[in-house]
């Protein structure tokens, strides 16, 4: 390897070490904003799921499902499943799940920033409607 070449394998730990405090601050801010929303918004008008959809800027990842920020400030994947049900209810029932999601630090940062923006927008709208 020439002296002016950069070995990405040696730089990755440095980048991770620099980025980790920023990710912790994003996580902390998400938790603070989520706890400030009382009541927390209901997702898709489902009375039993408190979550806000998060869409980061840029092209969507076809492998990534619907990501939401929940009332505890955590990012999760919302999964809606259609299953066969009784005929009198249309033959189909649905189940909803909120699953933990594994993200790279870059993905987490993008989704967390989008979630922070969504929660701040909701908080600001509530303040304006109250004032």
N, C-alpha and C positions, 0 to 999 in steps of 0.2 A: 504494500500500500504506500502510495506517495505521501509526503508530508502534508500536502494541501488537501487531501481527501478526508472526508468526515465519515466516521463509522457510525451509522445510525444506531447500532446495538449499544454503543457506549454512551450515546447521547440520550437515549430513551429514559434511563433512570433519572437523569438530570431534569429532563422535561417533566417527568412524573412528579419529582420532588418539588419542583417549582409550582406545578399546577395543583397539587393536593390542597394547599391552604385555600386557594381560590374556590375549589370544589366544596370544601367545608363551609366557607362563607356563604356560598349559594345555598347549600343544604340548610344552614342555620336561618337564612333569610326566608326560605320557603316555609320552614316550620313556623316562624314568627308571623308571617302573613296569613298562613292558614289558620293559626289560632286566633287571629284578629277578626276573622270572618265568622260572625255568629248571628244568624244561622249560616252554616256553610251551604252553598248552592246544591240543589239536587241535580243529578245527572239525567238528562233526557226525560225529565219529569217523573223519574222513578222515585217514589217517596222514601225508599230505603237505601238509596245509594247517594252518598255525598261525595261529589267529584266534579272537577272541571276539566274539559278536554284541553289538551295541550298540543299545539301544532307549531313546531319550530320552523323558522324560515328555510327556504331552499326546497329542492325536490324531495318528495316523500320517499321513504325507504319501503319498498314493496314487502320486505320481510317483517317490518315492524307493524304491529297492530295499533289499536286505538290507545294512546297513552293519555292518562289523566293524572291530575294532582288531587290527592285525597285530603280529607279534613285533618289528617295528622301531618300533612306536609310532604308525604312520600309520593313518589312517582310510581304508578302501577299501570299494568295493561288491563284494559276492560275487554272482557271476552263475552260475547253473546252467542249462546248456542241454541239452536232450534232442535227440539226432540219430538218424536211422535207423542201425541197426547190423546185424550179422550175425544171421540167424534163430536160430542156436544159442545166442545170448546173450539171447534174448527180443525181438530185433528193434529194440532201442533201446540206445543208448550215451549216456553223459552226459559233458559237459566242464564243468570248473569254471574260472572266471576271477576274479581279484582286480583290479579296475579302480580307477584313481585317480578320485576323486569331486570335483566342483566344488561347493562350498557357500558360502553367504553367511556373513559373520562370525557372525551370530546362530545359524545352523544349526550351524556348526562348534562354537561354544561349547556348545550344547545336547548335541551328540553327544559332544564331548570330555568334558564333565562326566559324562555317563552312562558313558562308557568308563572314566574314572578310577574311578568307583564300582564298576564290574564288576571291574576289575583289583585294586582294594583289597580287595574281597570275597574274591577268589581267594587273594590273598596271606595275608589273615587266616585263611582256612579252612586253608590249608597250615600256617601257624604253629601253629594249634590242634591239628591232627592230628599234628604233629611233637613237640609239647610235652606 
